[in-house]
Amino acid sequence: MRFSVFQVSRRGGRAKNEDRMGYCYTRESGLFVLADGMGGHPEGEAAAQLAVQTLSSLHQQHATPQLPQAGDFLVHALLASHRRILRYGEERGLADKPRTTLVAAVVQGESVTWAHCGDSRLYLVRGGALLARTRDHSYLEQMPADMARAGRVSRNVLYTCLGSPVAPEYQLTGPVALQRGDKILLCSDGLWSSLSDERIVEQLSAMPVAQAVPELVEQALRAAGDTSDNVTALALEWRSADAFASTSGQAPDAFAATVQGTDPKAAVPELDEAAIDRSIAEINEAIRRTAARRN
């Protein structure tokens, strides 16, 4: 695979950053994931981090070097993340469990498949036009346009997420064939709530992702002012599937699980909670070593 990727996260006007994002890859499969911990519930940042880490660990286990079915993997991993967040809350005796949104994409072969739960979004841009965008799991996004314009429901009211007492609703899309130059953006609501879809598409189309992403984040922060939510974006530009090369960038205040996938010759472990825990520990240790080298 040949692609460029850039990611950045800013705290905005909030006391802490509850957004998390990351990507991992083998030579034939890439996972890109973003989660936005939900305010109003305890430890939203923990729920978001568990979601990103769980998907990353499962991708490491099962992409050898490709996933057998990208769609099946995403559904399986999304539900595993939900269960792990619930277990985290139970272990800590939390009456109200941590919750998070999630959007994740798998790129392998010549196509992309994605899944989402909540209102973190994915945009697919081709040739200066919006080819696809996720539809938020919010009452505002699902209601008729005339009622939405009347402002009867807040955009922040979601009817599903990971970590809720009931099984999460989700949407799976793809596979969608990729063309050279396609750009895929994953972002939290701190970005898209301050910028129009048209502005996002225009910016992504005008420049490489390494320039477009930080500029979009800065524009969102300026537009929202002192009340800005956390603003997080992860974008990639597709080039080809014939060779492997990638470039990346990230902000220091963002969690980024950028971890090389497992050896494609290694045995694929069975999915269980212990295996997920071990993989997450390995990811955390890799991130710790990387941070130590930078310091």
Helices and strands as residue ranges (DSSP letters): E 2-10, E 19-25, E 29-37, H 44-62, H 70-91, E 100-108, E 111-117, E 121-126, E 129-133, H 139-142, H 145-149, E 171-177, E 183-187, H 189-192, H 197-206, H 209-224, G 225-227, E 231-240, E 245-247, E 259-260, H 273-294
